[in-house]
Every structure is written in structure tokens, then in C-alpha cells.
């Protein structure tokens, strides 16, 4: 089946026949292309850093949040910094899966915690690329899946994918959880959602996708049973319903378990994690603080240009999301993407971090990937190479400057 408006496979359409090769083999070209783009970014970063007398390795492993993760890996939780204005920055704000993996790799190899974090992130980014391809192929076809991976690789802040941060690890878990949902693997989806919930606060987006998909599946089974005059078990065998229920129960365990543990440790109860985030001035205000930040840009001429750019960027994200809705993206993807966008854009966190907080929202790239896939191979390759060069140069400039807070 094809979508006449896009010329690519219709969303969620079953393949016309058995696949020619296992999924990971089909994903290999996309993963290799992703690796090539990120390698270009790392080479440009190394050259740029050397010219400035800085260390590219330090930029990737020893600044900003990576320091907090390695401190958790090495010393555990309990470290905090009290700022002159009274704010308390506690490492309890950082979810534990990445530090656990850093500690494990450090124990098994000569790598330091920081370098172990970099290895975890690099491997996770390749797994994320494979997962993005799997989702894109399932929904629109292999060519769109490849283009989605390439677009994710050339995002302006794609350098974060190669840092000792948790974005790549979370995106890998989220992508494969969504693929599990699209293919009816409920237990796998629940386990991956639980792991995603141990990685970042936005893990709730994966949990929401699992729950909504399960609810819709349950309603469809009941509706089909009533329509056919048969018992629900005729359409949804007991073991299938049990797997769906198990996936639903597993999904929130990671996020809920950590949040409740933080509440017990701080003595503040179930909402203790919110107090920890408040110490970092993180919260959810519906986008009010972000709107005030954008409005403040219009108080000067140079700032007004940045304000226009921010408005255009948000408008593009919303347009891409609405386009996905209109083209019938699976509900699992829409729920996940919607929650990620809402948490990133409507939180009162530091505004410079919002671009990297949007990295896991890869399904929003699918309409652009479909447009890129319609181009001739030579043209799409030329566009991708151009974007890769721009992304590599910007990433090197960014990491040698303000970087991702």
C-alpha cells in the first residue's frame, strides 16, 4: 500500500511479503550511514578543539551533566551543591541507568567512569539509529526509515548523541519500545519502557504510549468480539491478553520506582522528586516561563532575531506533529511524541537545554524523512551531506562555546 500524497508506504501498513532479511541486517545500512555522519562530527570537533587548544575528549566526557553522571557512578547518590542564591543542586535529579552502566563497564574494563559513559553513549546511539530505522520502516517503508535516521544524525545539536549524556540511551530504549508496540510485543515494550523510565524523567512518555496502545487494543478486541458475536477470547487469546496486561504493569516500574525511592530518601514522600527538581528550578508551568523568555528577546534588535528563530522553530515542531496526525501516524508514536514535546517546551527548565531535550522526539522527523525519501537518490544524498557538514561545524562550535547545559 502507498500513500498517494507522499508516495511511500501507508502508515502501519503490513509488508507485502516476508522480509528479505532479518531486521538488524536491513537496518545495517542506516546504522553505518549514521556512524559515518557522527564520525564526521567527531573529526571536525577534534580538529576545531585542537585549533583552540582544548580537548575534544574532555568536551564529550567531562563537562555539564556528564560530570554529575560520573559522580553518581563513582560515589553514589547524596552529593549536592548549594548555590549563593539558595538553590540546591542535588544529584538525585539524575536517573540511575546511565551511572549503573558506567559503573558496570568501569568494573569490567580499564575505562574510567567518564570514558565508560562515552562508550555507553556511542553504543546506545547506534542502537537508537537501528531503532529509529525499525520504526520508520514499519510505518512508512525502508527508504523513509533510512532518511529518518540520517535526519536525526544531522540535527543541529546531534553532538549530544556522542556525549556521555543519557539522551542516546533513552532514545534507543524508547525507539525499540515503540517498535515493540507496533509489532504487538507487549512484554518487550513494557520492559523497555521500564528501563527508559530509569534513564530520564521523560520516560513517562514511553509509559503513556504503552498504556494508550494497550487501552486501544483492549477496546478493539472487545468491539470485534461484540461485532462477531463471539467471546473476546476468540479474538484475543488469554495468553495474549495476559502479555498485554503484563506489559502495562511493567512499563511504569522504572520511573515510579526511582521517584518513590527519592521521596523516601529525602523524607518528602511520593512528591520528593519534584522538590529535588525544584532545587534546579525545573518544573512544569505550561510553557509560561518559555514564552516570557522568548518575549524578552524582542527587547533588542539582535535578540529579536533570536526570538523570531525560536518562534519559527516551535512552529515547525508543531507543524510536523500535526502533519503526522493528518497522515495517520500510529497512535503509539503520536502519544509518545506529544508527551516529549510537551515536557520539553512547557517546562521551566533552563532554556538553553531545550534543544537537546527534544532529541528523543524522533517521530516528529518522519514527515521530513518522507519528503527526503521522495527525492532522487543523488539529490537526497547531496542534501544529507550538506546538512551533515553544517551539523558537524555547528556541533564543534557549540561544544567549544556554551555547549549543552
C-alpha positions as a printed Julia matrix, in Angstrom:
405×3 Matrix{Float64}:
   0.0     0.0    0.0
   1.2     3.54  -0.66
   0.05    6.94   0.44
  -0.76    8.93  -2.72
   0.17   12.2   -1.02
   3.63   11.0   -0.03
   4.42    8.22  -2.45
   5.6     5.99   0.36
   4.14    3.09   2.28
   0.97    3.96   4.16
   1.33    4.2    7.93
   1.24    0.88   9.79
   0.69   -0.99   6.5
   1.77   -4.64   6.62
   4.62   -5.54   4.31
   3.57   -7.11   1.01
   5.54  -10.26   1.74
   8.05  -11.83   4.09
  11.11   -9.64   4.68
  14.15  -10.46   2.57
  16.48  -10.29   5.58
  16.32  -10.04   9.38
  15.58   -6.6   10.75
  19.07   -5.89  12.04
  20.55   -6.74   8.66
  18.06   -4.45   6.94
  18.96   -1.72   9.45
  22.71   -2.11   8.86
  22.96    0.46   6.02
  21.13    3.05   8.11
  23.36    2.37  11.13
  26.51    2.61   9.01
  25.31    5.86   7.44
  24.55    7.21  10.91
  28.0     6.19  12.13
  29.61    7.95   9.18
  27.76   11.19   9.91
  28.63   11.12  13.59
  32.27   10.23  12.77
  32.42   13.36  10.63
  31.11   15.37  13.55
  33.73   13.92  15.89
  36.57   14.57  13.43
  35.51   18.19  12.96
  35.21   18.54  16.74
  38.71   17.14  17.24
  40.23   19.47  14.66
  38.35   22.52  15.96
  39.26   21.74  19.56
  42.92   21.2   18.71
  43.0    24.57  16.97
  41.62   26.2   20.11
  43.88   24.3   22.46
  41.02   22.4   24.09
  40.42   18.66  24.47
  37.6    17.14  22.43
  37.54   14.17  24.79
  37.03   16.44  27.77
  34.22   18.25  25.99
  32.49   14.92  25.41
  33.03   13.39  28.84
  33.96   15.99  31.42
  31.55   18.91  31.34
  27.98   19.73  32.37
  25.69   16.77  33.13
  28.33   14.17  32.29
  30.16   15.18  35.48
  27.05   14.57  37.55
  26.53   11.14  36.0
  30.12   10.05  36.62
  29.93   11.3   40.19
  26.84    9.14  40.77
  28.63    6.19  39.16
  31.68    6.6   41.36
  30.27    7.81  44.67
  26.56    7.05  44.57
  23.76    9.43  45.45
  23.87   12.09  48.13
  26.07   14.79  46.6
  24.63   18.28  46.34
  25.76   21.85  45.77
  24.17   24.86  47.45
  24.37   27.97  45.29
  24.72   31.54  46.63
  21.07   32.25  45.79
  19.93   29.34  47.96
  19.2    26.84  45.18
  20.26   23.27  45.93
  21.54   21.15  43.06
  21.27   17.51  44.12
  22.47   14.55  42.07
  19.18   12.84  42.94
  17.82   14.7   39.91
  19.76   12.31  37.64
  18.16    8.96  36.92
  20.34    5.9   37.59
  20.54    3.7   34.49
  23.43    5.52  32.79
  25.52    5.67  36.0
  24.81    1.98  36.61
  26.11    1.13  33.14
  29.12    3.38  33.65
  29.92    1.59  36.9
  29.49   -1.83  35.28
  31.73   -1.01  32.33
  34.32    0.54  34.65
  34.37   -2.67  36.69
  34.83   -4.84  33.6
  37.38   -2.7   31.73
  40.23   -0.26  32.46
  37.98    2.64  31.42
  37.31    5.5   33.8
  33.71    6.28  34.68
  33.72    9.23  32.27
  35.15    7.23  29.38
  32.78    4.36  30.16
  29.91    6.84  29.86
  31.16    7.9   26.46
  31.32    4.28  25.27
  27.8     3.63  26.56
  26.53    6.7   24.74
  28.27    5.81  21.47
  26.93    2.24  21.51
  23.48    3.46  22.54
  23.42    5.97  19.67
  23.97    3.11  17.2
  21.17    1.15  18.87
  18.99    4.27  18.67
  19.72    4.59  14.95
  18.69    0.97  14.43
  15.51    1.53  16.45
  14.59    4.68  14.54
  15.06    2.78  11.28
  12.89   -0.06  12.56
  10.06    2.33  13.47
  10.35    4.3   10.22
  10.43    1.14   8.11
   7.45   -0.32   9.92
   5.37    2.81   9.42
   6.45    4.16   6.01
   9.0     1.77   4.48
  12.76    1.22   4.47
  13.69    4.33   2.49
  11.88    6.61   4.92
  13.42    4.71   7.82
  16.89    5.4    6.44
  16.1     9.07   5.89
  14.72    9.4    9.43
  17.99    8.06  10.83
  20.02   10.48   8.73
  17.88   13.43   9.76
  18.29   12.5   13.42
  22.05   12.3   12.85
  22.3    15.8   11.32
  20.2    17.72  13.83
  21.94   20.93  14.94
  22.5    19.54  18.44
  23.33   15.99  17.31
  26.71   16.32  19.03
  24.89   15.43  22.26
  24.3    11.96  20.81
  28.06   11.36  21.08
  28.48   12.76  24.61
  28.41   10.97  27.96
  24.81   12.07  28.34
  21.66    9.96  28.63
  19.82   11.18  25.5
  21.15    8.45  23.21
  20.48    5.71  25.76
  16.94    6.94  26.33
  16.21    7.32  22.6
  17.41    3.76  21.94
  15.14    2.34  24.63
  12.19    4.48  23.51
  12.6     3.64  19.82
  12.72   -0.09  20.42
   9.81    0.13  22.88
   7.74    1.86  20.21
   8.75   -0.77  17.67
   7.7    -3.47  20.13
   4.3    -1.79  20.44
   3.91   -1.52  16.67
   4.6    -5.24  16.34
   2.47   -6.38  19.29
   5.31   -7.38  21.62
   3.73   -6.2   24.84
   6.16   -7.64  27.37
   9.18   -6.32  25.48
   7.54   -2.91  25.25
   6.85   -2.92  28.99
  10.4    -3.92  29.9
  11.92   -1.31  27.59
   9.55    1.34  28.96
  10.64    0.44  32.49
  14.3     0.84  31.51
  13.53    4.13  29.78
  11.88    5.25  33.0
  15.17    4.6   34.8
  17.03    6.78  32.32
  15.32   10.17  32.15
  12.23   11.88  33.64
  10.67   11.89  30.16
  10.38    8.12  30.47
   6.75    8.82  31.24
   6.25    9.4   27.52
   7.07    5.75  26.79
   4.81    4.61  29.62
   1.98    6.72  28.21
   2.47    5.17  24.77
   2.28    1.66  26.23
  -0.82    2.41  28.27
  -2.7     4.15  25.47
  -1.81    1.44  22.96
  -2.97   -1.24  25.41
  -6.25    0.57  26.08
  -6.96    0.95  22.36
  -6.07   -2.71  21.77
  -8.4    -3.81  24.54
 -11.29   -1.72  23.2
 -10.73   -3.05  19.67
 -10.77   -6.64  20.93
 -14.0    -6.08  22.8
 -15.57   -4.3   19.87
 -14.57   -7.07  17.45
 -15.95   -9.69  19.82
 -19.31   -7.92  20.07
 -19.49   -7.39  16.32
 -18.78  -11.02  15.51
 -20.93  -12.36  18.3
 -18.03  -14.24  19.74
 -16.39  -14.18  23.11
 -13.37  -11.87  23.42
 -11.11  -14.89  23.87
 -11.82  -15.91  20.27
 -10.07  -12.76  19.05
  -7.66  -12.13  21.91
  -6.43  -15.42  23.39
  -5.97  -15.45  27.13
  -2.19  -15.59  26.87
  -2.16  -12.57  24.55
  -4.31  -10.56  26.94
  -2.04  -11.62  29.79
   1.05  -10.42  27.92
  -0.65   -7.1   27.24
  -1.53   -6.71  30.93
   2.0    -7.68  31.94
   3.42   -5.04  29.6
   1.11   -2.43  31.1
   2.19   -3.36  34.63
   5.9    -3.45  33.82
   6.02   -0.12  31.95
   5.89    2.31  34.91
   8.1     0.34  37.3
  11.34    2.11  36.39
  10.18    5.69  36.7
   7.84    5.06  39.61
  10.43    3.02  41.47
  13.1     5.7   41.26
  10.76    8.58  42.08
   9.41    6.75  45.13
  12.95    5.87  46.23
  13.97    9.53  46.01
  10.92   10.51  48.02
  11.82    8.02  50.73
  15.46    9.09  50.76
  14.62   12.77  51.06
  11.84   12.14  53.56
   9.45   14.17  51.44
   7.19   11.32  50.39
   5.97   10.48  46.86
   6.47   14.06  45.64
  10.02   14.37  46.94
  11.49   14.15  43.46
   9.59   17.29  42.49
  11.32   19.1   45.35
  14.68   17.9   44.04
  13.85   19.24  40.59
  12.65   22.49  42.11
  16.15   22.92  43.52
  17.34   23.03  39.91
  14.47   25.43  39.06
  12.88   22.72  36.93
   9.12   22.46  36.82
   6.1    22.32  34.53
   4.31   25.63  34.02
   2.56   25.02  30.72
   5.17   26.99  28.79
   4.7    30.29  30.61
   8.39   30.73  31.51
   9.47   29.79  28.0
   7.0    32.26  26.5
   8.38   35.0   28.76
  11.92   34.05  27.73
  11.02   34.33  24.04
   9.18   37.61  24.6
  12.22   39.0   26.37
  14.27   38.5   23.22
  12.32   41.26  21.49
  13.68   43.98  23.75
  16.69   44.5   21.46
  17.33   44.14  17.75
  19.87   41.27  17.84
  17.74   39.48  20.41
  14.65   39.94  18.24
  16.26   37.81  15.55
  16.77   35.03  18.1
  13.17   35.43  19.2
  11.92   35.05  15.64
  14.09   31.96  15.26
  12.68   30.41  18.44
   9.11   31.06  17.36
   9.83   29.6   13.93
  11.42   26.52  15.5
   8.45   25.87  17.78
   6.05   26.45  14.89
   7.97   23.94  12.76
   7.79   21.31  15.51
   4.05   21.8   15.91
   3.51   21.71  12.14
   5.46   18.47  11.84
   3.46   16.94  14.68
   0.15   17.97  13.13
   1.35   16.62   9.79
   2.0    13.29  11.48
  -1.54   13.32  12.85
  -3.02   14.12   9.44
  -1.03   11.38   7.73
  -2.25    8.81  10.2
   0.85    8.05  12.22
   0.18    5.21  14.66
  -1.27    6.38  17.94
   1.71    4.99  19.86
   4.04    7.41  18.1
   1.7    10.36  18.44
   1.24    9.87  22.17
   4.96    9.43  22.79
   5.96   12.41  20.65
   3.25   14.62  22.1
   4.38   13.97  25.67
   8.07   14.55  24.82
   7.25   17.83  23.08
   5.0    18.98  25.92
   7.59   18.2   28.61
  10.39   19.87  26.65
   8.54   23.0   25.59
   6.3    23.55  28.61
   8.86   23.02  31.37
  10.51   25.9   33.2
  13.95   24.32  32.97
  17.0    26.15  31.68
  16.05   27.3   28.2
  19.38   26.5   26.6
  18.8    22.81  27.33
  15.52   22.57  25.39
  17.1    21.62  22.03
  18.75   18.53  23.5
  15.58   17.67  25.45
  13.85   17.41  22.07
  16.33   14.84  20.69
  14.2    11.83  21.76
  11.21   13.16  19.79
  12.44   11.43  16.62
   8.97   10.52  15.25
   8.43   14.22  14.54
  11.06   13.82  11.8
   9.06   11.24   9.85
   7.19   13.75   7.64
  10.54   15.34   6.7
  12.0    11.89   6.14
   9.13   11.06   3.79
   9.82   14.24   1.82
  13.53   13.46   1.65
  12.76    9.91   0.53
  10.77   11.21  -2.44
  13.85   12.92  -3.88
  16.16   11.18  -6.27
  18.94    9.31  -4.52
  21.58   11.76  -5.77
  19.62   14.76  -4.53
  18.79   13.25  -1.15
  22.46   12.3   -0.73
  23.53   15.85  -1.59
  21.08   17.32   0.91
  22.2    14.89   3.61
  25.9    15.58   3.05
  25.29   19.32   3.2
  23.32   19.02   6.43
  25.96   16.71   7.9
  28.7    19.26   7.25
  26.65   22.09   8.76
  25.77   19.95  11.8
  29.41   18.93  12.31
  30.68   22.52  12.15
  27.92   23.82  14.4
  28.48   21.0   16.89
  32.19   21.78  17.13
  31.46   25.49  17.56
  28.75   24.81  20.13
  30.76   22.4   22.29
  33.72   24.77  22.28
  31.39   27.54  23.38
  28.33   27.46  25.6
  27.55   23.82  24.9
  24.54   21.86  26.17
  23.68   22.72  29.79
